[in-house]
Amino acid sequence: MARKLSRRAFAAGAVATASFRFAPAIAQAAPFRIGLLTVKTGPLAQGGIQMEQGIASFLKEKSNTLAGRKIEFISADVILGPLAAFELLAIADYVREKATPLISLAAAEDVTQRKANPYIIRPSATSAQCCHAIADYAVKELNYKRAATISEDFAFGYEQMSGFQRVFEDGGGKVIKKLWPPLVTPDYAPFIAQISNVDCVFNGFAGSNPVRFMRAYADLGLAGKIPLLAGWTAMDDALLRSLGDEAVGVVSAHWYSADFDSPSNKRLVAALERDYKVLPGGYAAGMYVAGQCVEAAIAKLDAKSDDRSALAETLHQISLTDTPRGPVQIIRQRSETMKDSPSVSSTCASSWPARRRSNSRSTPPPMIAMATALASAATQKLAPTAGSISVTPK
């Protein structure tokens, strides 16, 4: 049975345990420890549960053995997670101090940019990454000029809206209204009532909040009148079975699709359908890819995988040919403000079979753009899956 720990107690225990040194002969046989930081209650619980399902499915597929090493949870040689940007920002300095590698799903911009952390890699996306693509598409292809934005009043929301506003306004548009409901908001009507005289609304809600917001948006008569755009969390594939007509016509950008035709994605989709009766989204896919990164690093290091510095360095060099999001390479990134700093972190470059690439704008530093192509639901017609809806531009 898994032990229940506070997040701070887990982090402290994880890094403390990871600092213990084994003799080489023992280290080869010792289990490799993975800790998962996530949330399972509140409005963000849906994504947190998907994170757990994603890594659990990967480890089950591998019989809890990666590159010959048995895997156990809680006390960790490497930490997976957390989910939210504000959580990652809160623990980043502690992770650096304790020198424990962390493979993040959380999208906090600074940890791979202005305050790069050499122990953190992110095989998902930055907060604003998909927002760059949808903003570019909105202003250049949909010809929207006036926009309102709405997202939760926390770090991920701020970073998403900043990315959208920067690209949208660089393209000649103008964000004229920014709304910030609390993370736990019982009624979105007072915020929606403030939206008027705009060409579009961009929302960056996460967890279960997008479902509640889009239903309120439709109930108040705005659906079909003011086009709705969304970030990846707002139209994550894992939410599609919870949505109805209120989501038809919403245009979003994402770095993952459950319909993507790769061997590993087929296994992930089948595993979550079989074991949890759900469709995977970016949270589950991100943790599956994180597991693949750990496996690749252990295989490369062999007996040296207990050396945290060597493990962190190797994780920065991972290249995978088959993941649920396509081929992935972890690449070192640095902004102009960090070019003299030895502390650089990694983010993910992933190729994607998009029908149209959102690469008509070269994003200036310090904002990091994906090195190849961004997966954008705004530029694809996603094939419908059982129990889901097909969301396409009108």
Secondary structure, 3 states (H helix, E strand, C coil): CCCCCCHHHHHHHHHHHHCCCCCHHHHHHCCEEEEECCCCCCCCHHHHHHHHHHHHHHHHHCCCEECCEEEEECCCCEEECCCCHHHHHHHHHHHHHHCCCEECCCCCHHHHCCCCCCCEEECCCCCCHHHHHHHHHHHHCCCCCEEEEECCCCHHHHHHHHHHHHHHHHCCCEEEEEECCCCCCCCCHHHHCCCCCCCEEEECCCCCHHHHHHHHHHHCCCCCCCCEEECCCCCCHHHHHHCCHHHCCCEECCCCCCCCCCHHHHHHHHHHHHHHCCCCCHHHHHHHHHHHHHHHHHHHHHHHHHCHHHHHHHHCCCEECCCCCCCEEEEEECCHHHCCCCCCEEEEEECCCCCCCCCCCCCCCCCCCCCCCCCCHHHCCCCCCCCCCCCCCC
